[in-house]
Amino acid sequence: MKYILSFGLLLILFIPCIAANDSTDTDLKNNILFFKDPRVDILQKIYSRKAVDPNKKNIRVQVAQAASRDDIFDAKAQFSARYPGITTYIKYASPNFKLRVGDFESKDEAFKFMKQIKPYFPSSFVIEEKN
């Protein structure tokens, strides 16, 4: 009786260990699953930007111009809905507001982008501006 109880106790203690060893032999043994917040990508883009050269000219596409601030913000909302990854800039030169978009490396890139948006924003054109 004493040996049966000892054997039963050992069985109870070692069965979970044997089951644990079987589960570690699966393909998930060394894999770790990470969940990353999408805002981390945005922060990486912000901090990985190049240093701004004060003499460098920014090449952008002017999408809209209007005397009313509300009209420009409506145009900005339409543009951002259609092209969510492109940065937008609103400039004010009395008496008009101007909506300019993008940070292009060359005029060729800007002209290609302008051709894409021309059907939606017919008054758009490429412009160079200082910082």
C-alpha positions as CSV (number, residue, x, y, z in Angstrom):
1,M,0.0,0.0,0.0
2,K,2.8,2.3,0.9
3,Y,4.5,1.7,-2.5
4,I,1.3,2.3,-4.4
5,L,0.7,5.6,-2.7
6,S,4.3,6.7,-3.4
7,F,4.0,5.6,-7.0
8,G,0.7,7.5,-7.3
9,L,2.2,10.6,-5.8
10,L,5.2,10.5,-8.2
11,L,2.8,10.0,-11.1
12,I,0.8,13.0,-10.1
13,L,3.9,15.1,-9.7
14,F,5.6,14.1,-13.0
15,I,2.7,14.0,-15.4
16,P,2.5,17.9,-15.6
17,C,6.3,18.0,-16.3
18,I,6.0,15.4,-19.1
19,A,3.0,17.4,-20.6
20,A,5.0,20.6,-20.3
21,N,8.0,19.1,-22.2
22,D,5.7,17.9,-25.0
23,S,4.2,21.4,-25.5
24,T,7.7,23.0,-25.7
25,D,8.6,20.9,-28.7
26,T,6.1,22.7,-30.9
27,D,7.1,25.4,-33.5
28,L,6.2,28.2,-31.1
29,K,9.1,27.3,-28.8
30,N,11.3,30.3,-29.4
31,N,8.8,32.7,-31.1
32,I,7.8,35.9,-29.5
33,L,4.9,37.9,-30.8
34,F,5.1,41.7,-30.5
35,F,2.2,44.1,-30.8
36,K,3.4,47.6,-31.9
37,D,1.4,50.7,-31.6
38,P,1.1,52.4,-35.1
39,R,2.0,55.7,-33.6
40,V,5.5,54.4,-33.0
41,D,6.0,54.5,-36.8
42,I,5.0,58.1,-37.0
43,L,7.4,59.0,-34.2
44,Q,10.2,57.2,-36.0
45,K,9.5,59.2,-39.1
46,I,9.6,62.5,-37.2
47,Y,12.8,61.7,-35.4
48,S,14.6,60.2,-38.4
49,R,14.1,63.3,-40.6
50,K,17.2,64.9,-41.9
51,A,18.6,68.2,-40.5
52,V,17.0,71.2,-42.2
53,D,19.4,73.2,-44.4
54,P,18.4,76.9,-44.2
55,N,19.5,77.5,-47.8
56,K,17.6,74.6,-49.2
57,K,14.5,75.4,-51.2
58,N,11.4,73.3,-50.6
59,I,9.6,72.1,-53.6
60,R,5.9,71.8,-53.1
61,V,2.7,71.7,-55.1
62,Q,0.2,74.5,-54.5
63,V,-3.2,72.9,-54.5
64,A,-5.6,75.8,-53.8
65,Q,-5.8,79.5,-53.1
66,A,-8.7,81.4,-51.6
67,A,-9.5,84.5,-49.7
68,S,-11.6,82.6,-47.2
69,R,-10.0,80.5,-44.5
70,D,-12.9,78.1,-44.4
71,D,-12.5,77.4,-48.1
72,I,-8.8,76.5,-47.6
73,F,-9.6,74.2,-44.7
74,D,-12.3,72.5,-46.8
75,A,-9.7,72.0,-49.6
76,K,-7.3,70.6,-47.0
77,A,-9.9,68.2,-45.7
78,Q,-10.6,67.0,-49.3
79,F,-6.9,66.6,-50.1
80,S,-6.1,64.8,-46.8
81,A,-9.0,62.4,-47.4
82,R,-7.8,61.6,-50.9
83,Y,-4.0,61.6,-50.1
84,P,-3.6,60.8,-46.4
85,G,0.2,60.4,-46.3
86,I,1.2,63.8,-47.9
87,T,2.0,66.7,-45.6
88,T,0.0,69.9,-46.0
89,Y,0.9,73.5,-45.3
90,I,-1.3,76.5,-45.1
91,K,0.3,79.8,-45.9
92,Y,-1.2,83.3,-45.5
93,A,-0.2,86.1,-47.7
94,S,-2.6,89.0,-47.4
95,P,-5.4,88.7,-48.6
96,N,-5.2,85.0,-49.7
97,F,-4.7,81.7,-48.0
98,K,-2.6,79.1,-49.9
99,L,-2.7,75.3,-49.5
100,R,0.7,73.7,-50.4
101,V,1.5,70.0,-50.1
102,G,4.4,67.7,-50.1
103,D,8.2,67.9,-49.5
104,F,9.7,66.8,-52.8
105,E,13.3,66.2,-53.5
106,S,13.2,67.3,-57.1
107,K,10.9,69.2,-59.5
108,D,10.4,66.0,-61.5
109,E,8.8,64.3,-58.5
110,A,6.6,67.3,-57.9
111,F,5.5,67.4,-61.5
112,K,4.6,63.7,-61.4
113,F,2.5,64.2,-58.3
114,M,0.9,67.4,-59.8
115,K,-0.2,65.3,-62.8
116,Q,-1.9,62.8,-60.4
117,I,-3.9,65.5,-58.5
118,K,-4.7,67.7,-61.5
119,P,-8.1,66.0,-62.2
120,Y,-9.2,66.7,-58.6
121,F,-7.4,70.1,-58.1
122,P,-7.2,71.7,-61.5
123,S,-5.5,75.0,-60.3
124,S,-2.5,73.2,-58.8
125,F,1.1,74.1,-59.8
126,V,4.7,73.4,-58.6
127,I,6.4,76.0,-56.5
128,E,9.8,76.4,-54.8
129,E,9.9,78.2,-51.4
130,K,12.6,78.9,-48.9
131,N,12.4,77.6,-45.3
